[in-house]
């Protein structure tokens, strides 16, 4: 898998470990009150 205009990997910049991938072609719009923003700064 390589990053492209509509596809990209969620990856740790220090270790290169891949957490997941997002395919923007398969996304749907969601209203802000229907989701919770997560931060990954404290993951081990």
Phi, psi and omega per residue, in radians:
X1 nan 2.333 3.033
X2 -2.194 2.673 3.108
X3 -1.164 2.463 -3.121
X4 -2.476 -3.079 -3.116
X5 -1.084 -0.613 -3.083
X6 -2.014 0.189 -3.106
X7 -2.554 2.281 3.051
X8 -2.629 2.686 -3.127
X9 -1.606 2.516 3.008
X10 -1.666 1.955 -2.924
X11 -2.390 2.475 3.051
X12 -1.242 2.155 -3.082
X13 -1.209 -0.457 -3.120
X14 -1.437 -0.766 -3.037
X15 -1.779 -0.341 -3.075
X16 1.440 0.000 3.140
X17 -1.126 2.317 -3.136
X18 -1.595 2.142 3.098
X19 -1.529 -0.522 -3.115
X20 3.063 -3.001 3.138
X21 -2.511 2.659 3.131
X22 -2.179 2.215 3.032
X23 -1.860 1.792 -3.025
X24 -1.108 -0.433 3.105
X25 -1.100 -0.399 -3.088
X26 -1.775 0.296 -3.102
X27 -1.702 2.672 3.061
X28 -2.195 2.652 3.124
X29 -1.211 2.499 3.139
X30 -2.324 2.375 3.120
X31 -1.185 2.534 -3.081
X32 -0.979 -0.503 -3.132
X33 -1.418 0.037 -3.136
X34 -1.873 0.164 3.110
X35 -2.531 2.870 3.089
X36 -2.109 2.216 3.128
X37 -1.308 2.279 3.128
X38 -1.915 2.551 3.002
X39 -2.032 2.519 -3.059
X40 -1.930 0.310 -3.102
X41 -1.126 -0.508 -3.043
X42 -1.833 0.252 3.110
X43 -1.285 2.545 3.106
X44 -1.760 nan nan
